[in-house]
């Protein structure tokens, strides 16, 4: 009887281990991050890599759940397109979960913004953890993601959202600037050194934003420029995309040597919307909090 009980206990233990391992395998890295914000994200079945990158960035900023962030980064690398439907290499589609199966929508909202945000996340994660091995293991893919930004750059220095969606958004271009800044830092981390090409890309994006998207009359940025050269004027009375877009140059450091303008934009945003930040969608709230922390670190006064 004792021997039978031992065999029974062993069998139960093995079964529990198998079930646990199965559960671990079944867990989805992006959904693991999304679940941390379950109270804010009602749709847990649509995996929007851009939004999950923002959620992961917030975890890195606060030093939380770093193993889960790494798993999401690795998942992101595993889902890069070679090529996508527009012939680009290194893009990523939106995914959905149906009956625990991951399905690609074969669509994305943008290329420049996605790439810039992910590179920024990757740099922040590497700085926080010192995990240079993750960078080295995926360096070719990192280069492919970074190469998307100059590939979408127009003669005025600004980047198109996609090859077919010919709009140059302030938000996306600030993310492109942040992404190339991050990529140059990542090169240093892995011992690659600088890159004249990407340094030139960085300078051109900043010059394009300041020359083409800054509205001198209203002392704020246009939120977009379209293919025929028309520009979308921003108003502080319109939250999205007008007002929200103004904190992107602040967060991504484009105005580091333009302190009066930086402080003016931040002050106006806080005056108009600071009291209602708690009601924003989670990704917008996070971007606000990240910009706020940056302003506090750099010293607004």
N, C-alpha and C positions, 0 to 999 in steps of 0.2 A: 504493500500500500504506500509506504514512504517513497519507493522508487517511482510509482505512478504519479504521486503528487509532485515529485520533482520534475518529471517530464511535463506534467500539466502546467506547472509554473513556468517552466522554460518555454513552452509553446505560447503561453499567454504573453510572456515578456517579448518574445520574438514578434508576435503579432502586433503588440503595441509599438515596438520599434519600427516595424514596417509601415504602420499607419502614420507614425510621426514623420518618417522619412518621406512618405507620400505627400503629406501635408506641406512639408517644406518645399518639395519639388513643385507642388501645385501653386504655391504662393507666387504672385506676380510682383516683380520689383517696383514697377510704377504704381501699382495699386497699393503696395505696402506704404509708399510715401503718401498717396492720396488718402489712405485710411487714417493717417495722423490728423487729417483735416476733415474727417467725416461729417462734423457738424456744419461745415461750410460748403462742402462739395456734395450735392445731392446725387448727381449722376456719377456713380463709381464705375460705370461700365465703359465710358468713353475716356480713352487715354490720350490726352493732348500733351505731347512731349514738352511743348513750350511752357505750359502752366505747371506741369510736374517739375520742370527745371526750376521754376520760381519757388515752389514749395521746398524743393531740396536745398535751394540756396538759403532759404530761411533757416533750415535745420543746421546747415553749415555755419551760418552767422551766429547761431546760438549754441553751437557745439553739441548738438543732439543727434542721435540716431545716425551716426556717421557710417556704420557698416551698411545700413539700408541705403544710404545715399550712394555708397560705392556700388552696390548691386544695381541701383537704377542707372548709374553711369555706364556700367558694363552692359546692361540691357540696351541702352541707347546705342552704344557702339555696335552691338550685334544686329541692330535693325536699320543700319544705314543702307541706302539704296545705291546699287552699282549696276546700271544707272537707274534714275527714276523715269517717269513718263515724259519729262521734259529734257531728258538726256544729261541731267546733272548727276555727279557722283558725290556721295556724302550727305545727301539730304535724308530726312526722316518723315514718314507719314504719320497721320493720326491713326490710332488703333482703337478697336472696340473689343470687348469681351462678350462672347455669346456662348452660353453653356460651358463656361470655363475654357473656352477656346479663344485664342487671340487672333483677330482678323484685321488685316490692313484695309483702311478706307481708300488707299491709293490717292490721298489728298493731303495737302497741308495749307495753312493760311499764308505762310510766307517762307522764304528761304533765308533772307538776310537776318531777320530777327531771331529765328530759331537758332541759326548758327552762332550768332553773336551771344545770345543768352547762354547757350550750352558751353561755349568756350569760357565765358565769364564764370559760370558755375564750376567748371573743371579747375580753373586757376584758384578760385577761392577754396575749393576742396583740397587741392594739393598744398596750398599754403597752410591750411589748418592742420592737415594730417602728416605732411611730409612724405606722402605716398608717391614718390617719383617712379616707382616700378610700374604703377598703373599707367603713367604717361608713356614710359618706354615701351610697354607691351602693346600700346595702341597708337604709337606715334604716326604711322602711315595714315590712319583714320583721322587723327587730329589734323594732320596737314590737309587732308581732303576737305574737312569741314571748314578750315580757315580759308582754303582756296575759293570757296563759294563766294566770299565777300568781294574780292577784287573782280571775280568773274561777272558780278552783277553791277559793278560800278560804272556809272556813266561819265561822260566828259566833264560834267560839273562837279565830280567828286562824290555825288550821292549814289546810293544803291537802290535798285529796283526791288520791290517786294518779291517778285518772281520774274523769270524771263517773259512770261505772258501777261502778268498783271503789272502793268507799267505805271506804278505809283511809287513815289519816293516819300515814305513816311518819316516824320521826325523821330518817333519812337524807335522804329526799325534802324534808322541810321545811327542813333545814339547807341543802340545795342550792337550794331556793326563796329562802331568805334570802340566800345567796351570789349568786344570779342577780339579785335585785332590787338588791342592793348594787352589782353590776357594771353593771346597766342605768343606775342613777343616775350612775355614773362615766362611762359611755358618753355620756350626755346632755351632760355637761360637756365631753367631748372634742369633740363636734360643735357646741358652742355653743348647745345647746337650753336649758340652765339646769335648775333643779330641777323637781320634780313633787310637789305636795302629795299627790296620790292615791297615788303609788308610795312616797313617804316614809311615809305612813300604813300602807300594805301591809307595809312592812318592819318597822315598829314592832309591828304586830299579829302577824306571824309570830313574832318574837322573844318577845313576851309569851305567845303561845300555847305555844311550846316550853317556856318556863320554868315556866308555870303548869300546863299540862296534861300535859307529858311528863317533868317532873322528879320522880323518886321520892325524896322526902325521907327515907323510912325506910331505903332502901338506898344513898342518896347516889350514884345514877347515874340515867340516863334510861331510861324505858320506851322500847322500840324501836318501838311502834306504839300507835295508838288506833283502835278500830273504830267503826262507825256507831252502835251502841247505847251507846257511851260506855265500853265495856270497854277495859282497857289491858293490853298485853303486857309483863310484867315481865322485866327483863334480869338475866342472871347472868354474872359474869366467867368462869365455867366453860364457857359456851357461846359459841364464837367468833362464829358467824354466825347471825342478825344481831345478837345481843345486844351482844357486846363490841366488834365492829367499829363499830357505830353510835355508840359513845361518842366516837370520835375526830372525828366530823363536826362537832359543836359547837366543838371545838378548832380544826379547820382553817378553818372558815368565820367565825371571829371572834365567835361569839355570846357567848363567855365572856371577852371582852377586859377587862371591868371586874370579873370574878369570878375573880381569879388563883388563889386557893386551890383552888376547884373545878376549874378548868382543869388545874392542876398535879396534882391528885389523880387525875383521870380519865386523864391522860396517863401518870402514873406507874404506875397499876394496869394499864393496857393493856400497857405495856412490860414490866412484871414478869411478866405472864401469857403474853405472846406475842412479846416482842421477840426472843427467841432463835430463833423459828420463822418469822420474817417472810419469809425467802428461799423458803419453800415455799408461800407464798400465791399465788393466781391473780394474774396480772400487774396487773390493774386495782386489786385490793385492795392489792397491794404498793406501787403508785404512790401511792395515797391515803395510805398510812402514811408513805412517804418525804416527801410534800408536807407532811403534818402535822408530821413531825419537823423539817423545815427551818424551818417557821413557828415552832415552839417554840424552835429555836436562835436565830432572828432576834429574837424578842421577849424572849428571856432567861427561862429557866425558874427560875433561882435568885432 
